[in-house]
Amino acid sequence: MNVSRTLAGSAVIEGTCEPGFEPVLEVFTENFERRREVGASVCIHAGDRVVVDLWGGFREPDQAQRWNRDTVSVVYSCTKAATALCAQILIDRGQLDPDAKVARYWPQYAAAGKEDTTVLMMLNHTAGVPALRAPVPRGGFNDWDYVTGRLEAEAPFWQPGTKTGYHMFSFGWTVGELVRRVSGQSLGAFFQEEIAGPLGLDFWIGLPPGKNPPIAPVIPYKPEPGDEMTDFVRALISDRESTPYLAYLNNGRHDANSPEAHAAEIGGAGGIANARSLAAMYRPLANGGGVDGRTLLSRERIDDMARLSSEAERDETLLIPTRFGQGFMLSMDNRGLPTGNSVVIGSGAFGHVGMGGSIGFADPDAGLAFGYTMNRLGGGILLNERGQGLIDAAYRCLGQGVAGST
């Protein structure tokens, strides 16, 4: 069913929605009408069918340009899944061993107490380098060699493997440098050659020269009256030496909207994509590892990487309960905490959220591949009611209740 729906304020929702998935369209509409959505896209695959592919709103708050079919945006930590998937391909080929010490592939990293760090620890957020301690110069995160050099010299925040702490930005360089050293290609180039190109994705980890897709700028989150302060925010405000502060704010004044950041290969938070591409990236992972006659990963590798690999009652960085597979977030039902601290997906699902509320994930049990992107950030690092509402509606349409519950 083709969709063309005009909302108050001249916003338009367009795309397609198969019969039976109208509840997703209704939630998407409500996000604009009731939850201050500015521009967004959502896409859902059920098995081999694209059952929802919607976009709408505006690229910028001034409403000068509509969000169209090809609009993309910065998807923040959804990029971690793309980075992890690059590493998983190398693991599947026997070129990268998750149980090996990082020093086998990256000798310079074995310093300052990190000598026994394994590849798996880098993938599951237990490596102990969630941040850099000394100040990062302005624009430093746009310089791959600078950051990897700093990580080589950095002492771990805890003994690697003993605690879980979200590697907010650093994941992109710790895992991405392994991809670079093993494959001989930069992270962004490997991702394009092995994943984005073959799957036809509008998804980049570092925009190449001459590539100018319609990018919707990030609209920062603005606290509202009644917002409950989280422990993470308290740490940002009160302690400049805390792990949350260093992981989030010691970033060289990183500007996600700058051309320099768009061009940089920031594998932890700099990917540029839309919902269609996020969902298409997860489609093979939701359907046994292959799509259209091409195998992306073996079923055995998917099963292994999606298993619980680390968890914490109080994550060293986010200060909330967290659960991770090998580079992917698993369901984190923290709905008793303030909004922005939870992501509720099926028990066998895996994926990754992006700061402010974007998400992509696969649920092999349901044959579901899901993507949602937007430009106006919500509060918190994980999901808010816009993305979670779309997920809940998708599961209801598949007859599985709210977020995979029965």
SEDREN-730562 format. One record per residue (C-alpha): x, y, z. Coordinates in steps of 0.05 Angstrom, whole numbers, padded with zeros to 5 digits, always signed. Layout:
N
XYZ/...
//
This chain:
406
+00000+00000+00000/+00028+00067-00021/+00027+00121+00033/+00021+00196+00026/-00005+00229+00089/-00004+00304+00102/+00001+00324+00175/-00010+00390+00211/+00045+00440+00196/+00053+00414+00124/+00095+00354+00144/+00084+00295+00097/+00093+00220+00109/+00108+00178+00047/+00128+00108+00029/+00096+00039+00032/+00062-00002+00086/+00035-00072+00074/-00034-00090+00100/-00028-00115+00171/+00027-00066+00189/-00017-00004+00193/-00002+00001+00269/+00070+00019+00252/+00045+00075+00206/+00000+00100+00261/+00056+00103+00312/+00102+00136+00261/+00047+00188+00250/+00037+00198+00325/+00112+00211+00332/+00103+00273+00289/+00037+00295+00318/+00050+00281+00392/+00124+00268+00404/+00157+00326+00367/+00189+00285+00312/+00221+00331+00261/+00246+00283+00207/+00251+00208+00208/+00249+00142+00170/+00229+00071+00190/+00238+00007+00151/+00218-00065+00168/+00233-00131+00134/+00192-00192+00152/+00227-00252+00121/+00241-00234+00048/+00188-00178+00046/+00196-00104+00058/+00132-00093+00096/+00144-00021+00118/+00186+00033+00085/+00165+00102+00110/+00197+00171+00115/+00171+00239+00131/+00179+00308+00162/+00235+00356+00150/+00310+00354+00145/+00318+00416+00189/+00275+00452+00241/+00263+00511+00194/+00223+00464+00150/+00257+00489+00087/+00270+00419+00060/+00229+00357+00067/+00258+00291+00089/+00253+00250+00025/+00264+00178+00005/+00340+00184+00001/+00352+00229+00062/+00405+00202+00110/+00429+00223+00178/+00483+00210+00229/+00463+00146+00265/+00514+00151+00321/+00525+00084+00355/+00484+00045+00305/+00551+00049+00270/+00581+00002+00321/+00540-00055+00292/+00569-00041+00223/+00639-00040+00252/+00626-00104+00291/+00598-00137+00229/+00663-00123+00192/+00701-00158+00248/+00652-00216+00248/+00663-00228+00174/+00738-00234+00187/+00724-00281+00246/+00679-00323+00201/+00735-00328+00150/+00785-00351+00202/+00827-00288+00195/+00811-00260+00264/+00807-00302+00327/+00761-00274+00381/+00800-00312+00435/+00868-00287+00411/+00905-00231+00445/+00899-00165+00409/+00976-00162+00407/+00976-00216+00354/+00945-00167+00305/+00963-00100+00336/+01030-00107+00374/+01033-00034+00394/+00969-00041+00434/+01003-00089+00484/+01026-00034+00532/+01008-00001+00598/+00971-00061+00626/+00933-00081+00563/+00979-00139+00544/+00928-00193+00557/+00869-00159+00524/+00833-00205+00475/+00794-00191+00412/+00730-00213+00448/+00741-00162+00503/+00743-00107+00450/+00678-00133+00420/+00639-00140+00485/+00659-00075+00520/+00703-00106+00574/+00771-00083+00545/+00777-00027+00596/+00790+00032+00549/+00722+00067+00545/+00755+00135+00541/+00820+00175+00538/+00842+00211+00601/+00884+00268+00574/+00846+00322+00536/+00834+00309+00463/+00851+00368+00418/+00797+00400+00377/+00780+00355+00318/+00822+00299+00345/+00768+00247+00333/+00773+00260+00259/+00845+00234+00258/+00848+00158+00258/+00923+00153+00271/+00920+00203+00328/+00866+00165+00366/+00894+00096+00355/+00962+00121+00378/+00930+00149+00441/+00894+00083+00454/+00960+00045+00447/+00990+00086+00504/+00927+00090+00548/+00927+00050+00613/+00862+00012+00622/+00808+00039+00669/+00802-00032+00698/+00836-00098+00688/+00814-00119+00618/+00759-00172+00620/+00738-00160+00692/+00685-00106+00683/+00636-00083+00630/+00636-00010+00610/+00607+00018+00545/+00662+00040+00498/+00623+00099+00472/+00670+00127+00419/+00731+00083+00429/+00697+00020+00403/+00703+00046+00332/+00779+00050+00337/+00794-00011+00379/+00752-00058+00335/+00763-00016+00272/+00838-00019+00278/+00835-00095+00282/+00794-00094+00218/+00845-00048+00185/+00905-00090+00205/+00875-00157+00188/+00842-00137+00122/+00893-00086+00098/+00836-00037+00084/+00810+00021+00124/+00747+00007+00163/+00704+00049+00117/+00732+00017+00054/+00723-00053+00081/+00652-00038+00101/+00636-00011+00031/+00668-00070-00005/+00642-00126+00037/+00575-00101+00064/+00547-00035+00039/+00563-00045-00035/+00538-00117-00042/+00475-00102-00002/+00461-00036-00038/+00463+00006+00025/+00464+00081+00031/+00509+00074+00091/+00579+00102+00100/+00631+00101+00154/+00667+00162+00127/+00638+00196+00065/+00686+00188+00006/+00706+00250-00035/+00651+00270-00083/+00596+00234-00046/+00542+00283-00025/+00478+00249-00002/+00422+00292+00027/+00443+00292+00101/+00394+00315+00155/+00434+00352+00208/+00432+00328+00279/+00384+00369+00323/+00411+00366+00394/+00368+00345+00452/+00343+00401+00497/+00322+00381+00567/+00249+00394+00583/+00214+00411+00648/+00202+00348+00687/+00259+00308+00657/+00289+00264+00710/+00364+00269+00719/+00401+00204+00710/+00465+00181+00745/+00500+00187+00679/+00481+00261+00673/+00499+00273+00745/+00568+00246+00731/+00575+00292+00670/+00558+00352+00712/+00596+00336+00776/+00659+00298+00759/+00705+00315+00701/+00749+00255+00717/+00692+00204+00716/+00688+00151+00663/+00621+00178+00637/+00649+00248+00630/+00713+00226+00595/+00676+00177+00549/+00624+00227+00528/+00655+00296+00532/+00730+00287+00523/+00719+00285+00448/+00757+00344+00419/+00692+00384+00413/+00667+00333+00363/+00616+00364+00316/+00574+00309+00284/+00547+00359+00232/+00614+00382+00205/+00640+00360+00137/+00704+00337+00171/+00666+00290+00216/+00624+00264+00158/+00689+00246+00121/+00724+00215+00181/+00718+00141+00193/+00689+00144+00263/+00667+00072+00272/+00637+00082+00341/+00590+00139+00326/+00599+00171+00257/+00560+00128+00208/+00512+00161+00159/+00451+00121+00138/+00376+00116+00135/+00326+00065+00162/+00323+00028+00096/+00397+00015+00098/+00398-00004+00171/+00343-00055+00160/+00375-00082+00097/+00441-00092+00134/+00406-00134+00186/+00363-00173+00136/+00415-00228+00123/+00427-00234+00198/+00353-00245+00210/+00349-00298+00156/+00404-00348+00168/+00462-00306+00143/+00446-00300+00069/+00404-00257+00022/+00392-00260-00053/+00440-00318-00061/+00497-00284-00024/+00521-00307+00044/+00544-00251+00090/+00557-00294+00152/+00549-00367+00170/+00490-00385+00214/+00540-00411+00266/+00576-00344+00269/+00509-00307+00277/+00488-00353+00333/+00554-00343+00369/+00559-00268+00362/+00487-00259+00386/+00497-00297+00451/+00505-00259+00516/+00579-00243+00522/+00580-00191+00578/+00531-00158+00625/+00533-00112+00684/+00485-00091+00738/+00518-00022+00734/+00557-00009+00671/+00622+00029+00685/+00605+00082+00633/+00529+00086+00627/+00516+00071+00701/+00456+00026+00684/+00447-00049+00673/+00474-00069+00604/+00478-00133+00562/+00522-00144+00501/+00537-00197+00450/+00600-00193+00408/+00594-00121+00385/+00518-00118+00389/+00469-00095+00442/+00419-00145+00468/+00352-00128+00500/+00362-00082+00560/+00296-00075+00596/+00309-00017+00642/+00239+00012+00638/+00240+00026+00712/+00293+00079+00699/+00284+00147+00666/+00271+00148+00591/+00332+00138+00547/+00360+00080+00589/+00325+00021+00557/+00319-00019+00493/+00268-00075+00492/+00272-00124+00434/+00260-00199+00427/+00298-00247+00471/+00338-00273+00411/+00346-00205+00378/+00411-00165+00372/+00428-00098+00343/+00449-00029+00365/+00418+00037+00385/+00446+00105+00368/+00448+00163+00417/+00382+00200+00418/+00340+00141+00395/+00359+00111+00327/+00363+00035+00323/+00375-00024+00277/+00368-00096+00297/+00354-00167+00274/+00309-00218+00307/+00322-00286+00274/+00266-00318+00315/+00215-00271+00282/+00251-00264+00215/+00251-00189+00231/+00300-00136+00207/+00286-00066+00233/+00314+00004+00223/+00294+00073+00250/+00331+00138+00242/+00314+00210+00258/+00347+00279+00264/+00319+00305+00331/+00354+00270+00388/+00316+00247+00449/+00343+00245+00519/+00390+00190+00540/+00437+00143+00503/+00386+00088+00488/+00314+00090+00463/+00258+00138+00477/+00184+00128+00464/+00189+00143+00390/+00234+00085+00371/+00208+00038+00424/+00137+00051+00402/+00153+00031+00331/+00187-00032+00355/+00129-00051+00398/+00081-00040+00340/+00124-00083+00294/+00123-00141+00342/+00048-00135+00352/+00038-00138+00276/+00078-00202+00276/+00033-00231+00329/+00087-00232+00383/+00061-00180+00431/+00102-00122+00457/+00175-00129+00438/+00173-00204+00428/+00136-00222+00491/+00081-00274+00487/
//
